[in-house]
Amino acid sequence: SQQGEEDPQALSIQEGENATMNCSYKTSINNLQWYRQNSGRGLVHLILIRSNEREKHSGRLRVTLDTSKKSSSLLITASRAADTASYFCATDAGAGNQFYFGTGTSLTVIP
Amino acid sequence: DTGVSQNPRHKITKRGQNVTFRCDPISEHNRLYWYRQTLGQGPEFLTYFQNEAQLEKSRLLSDRFSAERPKGSFSTLEIQRTEQGDSAMYLCASSLSRGQGGYGYTFGSGTRLTVV
């Protein structure tokens, strides 16, 4: 079963705009991660945020985590055509050793 | 080290045949994971190794599936008597132990299996 659910399922924006995608999960977590996947390829780790952190930045990426609402958001600023991909959140369900992935948000950045 | 390597990239097999995939993780990573991903879905956990020990298996991993990681290095995933429902991308990932700060996974490019 998949713990995380991303919203929206699909997002289309113009190059230069910001893209925001959300992730909701069901049980308490230690860490939450965001990954990017280009079509037909493996996943690339973007950022990890721990349960005691509220916000994290990496380049044009900003991730927030609200453990009271069991939700996270990924903001990509000044989007580029190369950001076109699917984005997944992944959560570790408590004591588990594996991460559970959501169904992803498909982002299209129009040049 | 060039990351996580998976072979083959693509595999087409007839229903009922056995297939084996290989994953070479990043050498210093002691954890290795197998996931399966179907079109439009996120990866689903199959199994996990710490060094050579297989510590967790998903209920998705039927008795037709077996995974090994001899000597804690590369891993193989074998599917016996393949079925059309086994068609998917099989992803391997490796990581350092959680105790070292909860690192993210490094994924390979996957093996795409098509059962005809």
Interface residues (C-beta under 8 A of the other chain):
Chain A: Q2 G4 N30 N31 Q33 Y35 G40 R41 G42 L43 V44 H45 L48 R50 F88 A90 D92 G96 N97 Q98 F99 Y100 F101 G102 T103 G104
Chain B: V4 Q6 R31 Y33 Y35 G40 Q41 G42 P43 E44 F45 Y48 Q50 L55 E56 M89 L91 A93 R98 G102 Y103 G104 Y105 T106 F107 G108 S109 G110 R112
